[in-house]
Amino acid sequence: MNSLRNNMIHVLTAVRVLLLGSSILFSVAYGQSERLLTKLAHKEQHIAAHRGAHKQCPENSIASIVEAIKLGVSVVEIDIRSTKDGVLILMHDGTVDRTTTGKGKVSNLSYAEIQDMYLRDTPAGAASNDRVPTLKEVLRLCKGKIILDIDFKEEDEKYVAKTFELIAAENMEDEVLFFLYDHRAIEKFYKLNPRITLFPRARSMKDLHEILKSKRTSVIHIDESFDNADELVGLKDQGVILWMNSLGDTDEQALREGSAVYDMFLKKHPYVRIIQTDNPALWNNMLSGKHR
């Protein structure tokens, strides 16, 4: 009986190894950047710092990105908008009111005007010593250190092309994920630069299937409403990289109750490879203990 059980374990292990080996091949067939996907294939889970390590530093600041790099997380998420004179900067909101010492719509302010402002330590909090950074500065800072997830908040789509041009000019195609709220825009943005890995959101399994059918990317944002666990685990084994947020309730519960909350999150969502969080240090500590 023990012999039969051991043989079955060996067979299952061999199957698992084959699946993991083939996952990289599957990923390469889908994603635009083989180097980026190979990097993601090296770890079971990756942590993405939402707006940088913004609990320690102003959100979307150079300092918050440097802190994320120091923590050793795999990805840092940033938000992009354009100034009145076409400079791409890091800014989540349509106005500068919440996060800086200034006032007004980003699109109505010149870069020079925004450079006169200081980022706030916390939303509506005290002024820090940090200024609003440009996308160019951040691309140069992150190169070779961390994957950059660009959440394009700018309403004028013409700046997508400018963003892609900057990414290419800094040789960062292999180190960037470009988030899409609407997966139906995949083909349009893919044509701008096929080397940049698009990262669309799927709001249903139908969306997920359409994204994979496009053959343009295998890095996909899903949320906790997805309950097709068996199929999602199967996709993960084939190389599909699923991203889910722990932002909000899960992160807040983990701060109150400890990192065991994150362990339960992974047990509930075993198919997730990238977790975006406001608590990157806490997630990192949990994963470090788990993989010792």
N, C-alpha and C positions, 0 to 999 in steps of 0.2 A: 504493500500500500504506500509506504514511504517512498519506494523507488518510483512508483507511478506519479506520485505528487511531485517529486523532484524533477522528473522528466517534463511534466507539464509546466513547471516554473521555468525550466530552460527554454522550452518552446516559446512561452509568452515573452520571455526576456528577449529572445532573438527577434520576434516579431516587432517588439517595441524598438529595438535598435534599428531595424530596417525602416520603420516608420520615421524615426528621428532622422536617419540618414537621408531619406527621400524628401523630408520636409524642406530642406534647403533647396533641393532641385525644384520643388513645387513653387517655392517662394520666388526663385529667380525667374521662373516662367511668368510670374505675375508682376512683380514690382519693377520699378524703373531703375533703382540703384542696387546692384548686387552687393556692393560693399556695405551699404547700410543694412540690408537684410541679413547678410552674414554676421554682422555685428550683433544684431538683435537675436539671432539664432543661438548665440553663445551662452545666453542665460535663460533660465526658466521664466523669471519675472523681471520686469524693468519698472523703475519708478520715474514718473514725470513730475517735476516740480511746477505747480500751477502758478503762473506769473512770477516765476523764480521762487526762492525761499522767502516769501513775502511776510512770513510771521516774524522774521528776524530783521528784515530790511524793507525799504519801500518797494511796493509792487512794480514790476516792469522796470527795475533799475539795474544799473551795472552791478551794484553791490549785491542785489538779490540773485543775480546770475552767478557771480563769483562764489557766493555761499553755496548755491546748488552744485557747482563744480567741486567745491571742497568736500561736500557731503558724499560725492561719488555717485550721484544718481545718473541714470542713463540719458534722460531727456529733460530739457527745460522748455516750458511753454511761455510764449510771449504774444502780445497783442499789437497789431500794426495799424496805424492810421497815417494819413498824409496831412501835412501843413498846407496853408493857403498857397505857398510857393513851391509845393511839390516835393518837400523833403519827407521821407518815410521815417516815422518816429515810433517809439513804443508808447502806446496809450490804449487803455481798454475802453474808456467812455468816449462818447461823442464830444464831451466838454472836458476842460482841464480842471473844473471846479473841485471835484472830490479828491483828486490825488496830488494837486499842486497848489502853490500859493497864488496862482493866477485865476482868472475868470474868462469864460467865453468858449465858443465852439472851436474845436481843433482846426476845422476847415476854414475858419475865418481869421486864424492867427498865422503870422509868418513864423518861420523857424527862429529868426532873431528874437521875436517877441517871446516865444516859448523858452528860449535859452535864458531869458531874464528871470524865469520862475524856478522855484525849488520844489522837488517832490516832497510830499509829506511822509512822516514816519509811518503813520497809519491813516486810513481814510478819514479826511477832515481833521487830522491830528496836527501835531506840531511840525514845523518845517525841518527838513533834514538838510544835510550838506550836498545832497545828490541832485543832479540836473536830469532832465529828460533825455535819454540816449537816442541816437539814430539807429536804424536797422544796420547800416554799414558798420558802425562801431561794434554792434553786438555780433554780427557775422564774424568779424575779425577776432573778437574775444573768444567765441565758442569754437573756432576752427581747431580741429584735432583734440578737443577737450570734452565736448558734449554734443548730443544730437539736439537740434533746434526745431521745436514744433511751432510753426507760424500760424497763429489764429488771425486771419485777415479780417479786421473789423471795418476797414475803409469801405465806404458805400460806393465810391466811384471805381468801377471795375477796371478802368484803364490803368490803374496803378498795380494791378496784378502783373502785367507785363514788365513794369519797372521793377517790381519786387524780384521777379525771375531773372531779370538782367543783372541785378545786384548780386543775387545768389551765384550766378554763373561767373561774374567778374571776380568774385572772391574765391572761386573754385570750391564752392560749398554744396554742390549738387548731391554729393554722397553723404551729407551730414544734416540734411533738412527734411522735415515732413511738412507738407503744406495742407492745412486742414480745409475741408470743404463741407459747408453746412448742407449743401444740396448735391447729392451724388450725380445728378443729371448733368452737372457741369464738368464731369470728368473729361470728356472728349475735347471740349473747348480749351481747357487749361492744359491738357496733355500735349496738345499741338504747340503750345508756347515753348515748351522745353521738355521733351520726353525723358530726360535724365533726372528730373526732379520727382521725388516720390510723393504722389498725391495721397491724401489721408482723409477719405470721406466719412461722413456719419451715416449709419444705417439706422433707420427708425423702426424697421420691421425685418422679418426674415426675407420678405419679398425684396426689400431694398438690398439686403446682404447678397442675395442670389444675383441680382442685377449688377451689383458692383463686381462680383467675381466673374460674371459672364463677360464683362467689358475687357477682361485680361489686362487692365491697366495698373492695378494695385492689389496687394493682399494685406495691407495695413488698414484696419477698419475700426471705427468707433462704434461701440454698441452701448446699451445701458441695461439697468437691472430689470427692465420689463421683459427682456429676452428669457424665455424659459425652455428653449429647445436644447437642453444640456447635452444630450447624447450627440446630436448633430454638430453642435459647436465644439465639443471635444474632438470629434472626428475631423473637423476643419482645422483645428489647432494641430493635430497630428500630421496633417497634410501640408502644414507650413503657413496657414493663415494666421496673421498676427492680430489678435483682438485686443482692443483698448477699452477700458472701462474706468469711470471716475469713482473715487471714494469721497469726493467733495460733498460737503453738507453733513447729513445725519451720521454717516459712517465715520467720517473724520472727527466730528464732534464727540461721538460716543467713545472713540478710541482715546481721545484726550482725557475723558472722564474715567474710563475703565481700564485703559492699558492696551497694549498691542495684541492681546488675545482676540480683540475685536477684528483685527486684520487677518488673523489666522482663520477665523470663521468666515470672513469675506472670501478668502481663497478656496475654502472647502465648498462654499456655496457656488462659486464661479470658477471651477477648475480649468476652464478654457481660456482665461484671461492671461495675456502676456505682458501688457503695459497698464499700469495703474496711475492715473493722474490724481494728485493729492495736494492738500494744503499743509500736510504734515510729513514732508519727505524724510526728515530725520527719524521720526517714529517708525515709519514704514521700513526704512533702511535697517534700523535696529532689530525689528522683528524678523526680517529676511536673513540678516546676518546670523541670528541665533538659530533660525530654522535650517540653514545650510551648513552649519559647522560640522 
